Amino acid sequence: MQAIGIDIGGTKIAGGVVDELGTIERFERVPTDASDATAIEDAIVAMIEQLAEGRRLPVGVAAPGFIDAGQSTVYYTPNIPWRNEPLRERLESRLDLPVVVDNDANAAGWAEFRFGAGRLVSDMVMLTSGTGVGGAVIAGDRLLRGGFGVAGELGHMRVVPDGIPCGCGARGCIEQYGSGRALQRMANAVADGGGIGSALAAERERAGGVLEGAVIGRLVQEEDPGALAAIGELGSWLGQACSSLAVVLDPQLFVIGGGVADAGERLLGPVRRAYEEHLPARGFHPEPVFAVAELGNEAGVVGAADLARLHEDPTFLAYAPRG
């Protein structure tokens, strides 16, 4: 069964028609103005109508922020002025199609579980490290949403008491130590120290005092010692967070996604080492596998479509193939 997946970002909306094997058969992308909620809704409706081509297909919409357990209402999203927005109701009234709404990190995690790095396990945790840190938890082949629908906000797990202030209002969240912005801060600190930071400092000077994430990523791939030190520090924080998550969730697999994950084993190595150092009762606790996400930027579209299929037919997973 085909389904439509829509992934709403701060600067774009991506959408596609996705088959039951997770293959995107048609893909569209349009820019958006995150400050204009009405224009975003209009763009979503226009994209769905274009992708549906008059067919009655289930629609999944992946949105940033807090979504209720009924996959209907957007409680809050940081970059779009939606507050207790009945998004599912509004879209269904305009489209006459079945719609479900879910968190964007949940959708991406579900896609990895069904068709990507997690397709051979039943219990998985995904951490996405980009501008911030997102997360998704799969437990017993089911996406964990929690009693109110907002479970899996792993980026706001506190790892440092009275640590760096976070945009959520708390201090010491893993988002402040395991995100792309955190990597930039760490790389700048290495550059300031001289020695192994000389290449980072030179690149910063060439760019007028700014160290972009792409530049840091390139230096990581070139195995520059300063860039490796920065990615190692970030990986250490992610590994510590994973050790805390493991004692609660006991996943078979941790998947690391987002732009930082492009570092591959240069990131996963420090993650594993920190995980092992901080895991309680190490040696008596089965240890999970760590892997990089496989589906990239299309994961939100694929996951949203698959969640829409599942909502239409709750028995779907009993017979559905996994990628």
C-alpha positions in Angstrom: 0.0 0.0 0.0 1.3 3.4 -0.9 1.2 6.3 1.6 2.3 9.9 1.7 4.9 11.2 4.1 5.4 14.9 4.8 8.4 16.2 6.8 8.2 19.8 8.1 11.4 21.6 8.7 12.2 25.1 9.7 13.1 26.2 6.2 11.5 23.5 3.9 8.7 20.9 3.6 9.7 17.6 2.0 7.1 15.0 0.9 6.9 11.8 -1.0 4.8 8.8 -2.0 6.4 5.8 -0.3 5.7 2.1 -0.9 5.5 -0.6 1.8 9.2 -1.4 1.4 10.2 2.2 2.3 11.0 3.2 -1.3 10.2 6.8 -2.2 8.5 6.7 -5.5 7.9 10.4 -5.9 9.6 13.2 -4.0 8.9 16.9 -3.6 10.4 19.8 -1.7 9.4 23.4 -1.2 10.8 26.2 0.9 8.8 27.6 3.8 8.6 30.6 6.0 8.6 29.2 9.6 7.0 32.4 10.9 3.8 32.0 8.9 1.7 29.1 10.2 -1.1 29.7 7.6 1.4 29.6 4.7 2.9 26.4 6.1 -0.5 24.7 6.3 -1.4 25.9 2.8 1.9 24.5 1.5 1.3 21.1 3.2 -2.2 20.9 1.7 -0.9 21.8 -1.8 1.9 19.2 -1.6 -0.4 16.4 -0.4 -2.9 17.1 -3.2 0.0 17.1 -5.7 1.3 13.8 -4.5 -2.1 12.1 -4.1 -3.2 12.8 -7.6 -6.8 12.2 -6.7 -6.1 8.9 -4.9 -7.2 8.2 -1.4 -3.8 7.6 0.3 -3.1 7.7 4.0 -1.0 10.7 5.0 1.6 11.0 7.7 2.9 14.4 8.8 6.2 14.7 10.8 6.4 18.0 12.7 9.0 19.3 15.1 7.9 19.7 18.7 5.5 18.0 21.1 2.6 16.0 19.5 -0.2 14.5 21.6 -0.6 10.7 22.1 -3.5 10.7 19.6 -1.2 11.8 16.8 -3.5 14.8 16.2 -2.5 18.0 18.1 0.7 19.9 18.0 1.1 21.0 21.6 4.2 23.1 20.8 6.9 23.5 18.2 9.9 25.8 18.7 10.3 27.3 15.2 6.6 27.5 14.0 3.9 29.4 15.9 1.8 26.4 16.6 0.5 26.1 20.1 -2.2 23.5 20.8 -2.7 23.4 17.1 -5.3 20.8 15.9 -3.3 20.1 12.8 -4.7 16.7 12.0 -8.3 18.0 12.1 -7.4 21.1 10.0 -5.7 19.0 7.4 -8.4 16.3 7.2 -11.1 19.0 6.8 -9.3 20.4 3.8 -8.1 17.2 2.2 -10.8 14.5 2.9 -7.9 12.1 3.4 -6.9 10.2 6.6 -4.0 12.1 8.3 -1.8 11.3 11.4 0.7 13.7 12.9 3.9 12.6 14.7 7.1 14.1 16.0 9.8 14.4 13.3 12.5 12.5 15.3 10.0 9.8 16.0 9.3 9.5 12.3 13.0 9.3 11.4 13.6 6.8 14.1 10.7 4.6 13.0 12.1 4.7 9.4 15.5 3.5 10.6 13.8 0.7 12.6 11.7 -0.5 9.8 14.0 0.0 6.8 17.4 1.1 7.9 20.0 0.4 10.6 17.4 -1.1 13.0 15.6 -3.5 10.7 17.0 -6.6 12.5 16.2 -5.7 16.1 13.1 -5.2 18.2 14.5 -2.6 20.7 16.4 0.5 19.5 17.3 4.0 20.5 18.1 6.7 17.9 19.9 9.9 18.7 20.0 12.5 16.0 22.8 15.0 16.4 22.3 18.1 14.3 21.5 21.7 15.3 20.1 20.1 18.4 19.7 16.5 19.6 16.6 14.6 18.9 15.6 11.1 19.8 13.3 8.2 19.2 12.8 5.0 21.2 11.5 1.7 19.8 10.6 -0.8 22.5 9.2 -4.3 21.7 8.6 -3.3 18.0 6.6 -0.3 19.1 7.3 3.4 19.0 7.4 4.7 22.5 5.2 7.9 22.8 4.5 8.0 26.5 1.3 8.8 28.3 1.0 12.3 26.9 2.7 11.6 23.5 5.9 13.5 24.2 8.3 10.7 25.2 11.6 10.4 23.4 12.8 14.0 23.9 16.2 12.6 24.6 18.0 15.8 23.8 16.7 17.3 27.0 18.0 14.5 29.3 20.1 16.3 31.9 23.7 15.1 31.9 25.6 17.9 33.7 24.0 19.4 36.9 24.0 23.2 36.6 25.7 22.8 33.2 25.3 24.9 30.1 21.9 26.7 29.8 19.6 25.1 27.2 16.9 26.6 25.1 14.3 24.5 26.9 14.9 26.5 30.1 17.0 23.8 31.9 20.7 23.5 32.3 23.1 20.7 31.3 20.9 18.9 28.7 22.7 16.5 26.4 21.7 18.9 23.5 24.3 21.3 24.8 27.1 18.7 24.7 26.2 16.3 21.8 24.9 18.6 19.0 26.4 20.2 16.0 26.4 23.5 17.8 28.2 21.8 20.7 30.8 20.5 18.2 31.5 24.0 17.0 32.0 25.2 20.5 34.4 22.4 21.3 36.3 22.9 18.0 36.7 26.6 18.8 38.0 25.7 22.2 40.6 23.4 20.7 41.5 26.1 18.2 42.1 28.6 21.0 44.5 26.2 22.7 47.0 26.2 19.9 49.1 23.0 19.3 46.8 20.4 17.7 44.2 23.1 17.1 46.4 25.0 14.6 44.4 23.8 11.5 41.1 24.7 13.1 42.5 28.1 14.0 43.7 28.7 10.5 40.4 27.7 9.0 38.6 30.0 11.4 40.8 32.9 10.5 40.3 32.3 6.8 36.5 32.4 7.4 36.5 35.7 9.3 36.4 34.2 12.8 33.7 31.5 12.2 34.2 27.8 12.2 31.4 26.2 10.2 30.3 22.6 10.8 31.2 21.6 7.3 34.8 22.7 7.8 35.0 20.8 11.0 33.5 17.8 9.3 36.1 18.0 6.5 38.9 18.2 9.0 37.6 15.2 10.9 37.5 13.2 7.6 41.1 14.3 7.0 42.0 13.1 10.5 43.2 16.4 11.7 44.2 15.9 15.4 42.3 19.0 16.6 39.1 18.1 14.8 39.4 14.5 16.1 39.8 15.8 19.6 36.6 17.9 19.2 34.5 15.0 17.7 36.0 12.7 20.4 34.8 15.0 23.2 31.3 15.2 21.6 31.3 11.4 21.2 32.2 10.9 24.9 29.2 12.9 26.0 26.9 10.9 23.7 28.3 7.7 25.0 27.7 8.7 28.6 24.1 9.6 27.7 23.7 6.2 26.0 24.9 4.4 29.2 22.2 6.1 31.2 19.6 5.3 28.6 20.7 1.6 28.5 19.9 0.9 32.1 16.3 2.1 31.6 15.5 1.0 28.1 17.9 -2.0 27.4 18.1 -1.5 23.6 19.8 -3.9 21.3 21.0 -1.1 19.2 21.9 2.6 19.4 21.6 4.5 16.1 23.3 7.9 15.7 21.9 10.1 13.0 22.1 13.8 12.0 24.9 15.7 10.3 27.5 14.9 13.0 27.1 11.2 12.2 28.8 11.7 8.9 32.0 11.3 10.9 31.2 7.6 11.1 33.6 5.5 13.1 35.5 8.6 14.1 32.5 9.4 16.2 31.3 5.9 17.1 34.6 4.9 18.5 34.5 7.6 21.3 30.8 6.9 21.8 31.5 3.2 22.5 34.5 3.9 24.8 32.5 6.3 26.9 29.5 4.0 27.0 31.7 1.2 28.3 33.4 3.3 30.9 30.1 4.6 32.4 27.9 1.5 32.0 26.9 0.1 35.5 27.8 -3.5 36.1 29.9 -3.7 33.0 30.7 -7.3 32.1 27.4 -8.5 33.5 25.2 -6.4 31.2 24.8 -7.4 27.5 26.2 -4.6 25.4 24.3 -3.1 22.4 25.6 -2.4 18.9 26.3 1.2 17.8 25.6 2.2 14.2 25.2 5.2 12.0 21.8 5.9 10.5 21.3 4.7 7.0 18.4 6.7 5.5 19.8 10.3 5.8 17.5 13.3 5.2 14.7 11.2 3.7 14.1 9.3 6.9 11.3 11.7 8.1 9.3 11.3 4.9 9.7 7.5 4.9 8.8 7.1 8.6 5.8 9.5 8.4 4.4 7.5 5.5 4.9 4.2 7.3 3.3 5.5 10.5 0.3 6.6 8.4 0.0 3.1 7.0 0.1 1.6 10.5 -2.6 4.0 11.7 -4.9 3.0 8.9 -4.3 -0.8 9.6 -3.0 -1.6 13.1 -2.5 -5.2 12.0 -0.1 -4.0 9.3 3.1 -4.9 11.3 2.0 -8.5 11.5 2.6 -9.1 7.9 4.6 -6.1 6.6 8.1 -6.6 5.4 11.1 -4.8 6.8 13.6 -3.3 4.4 
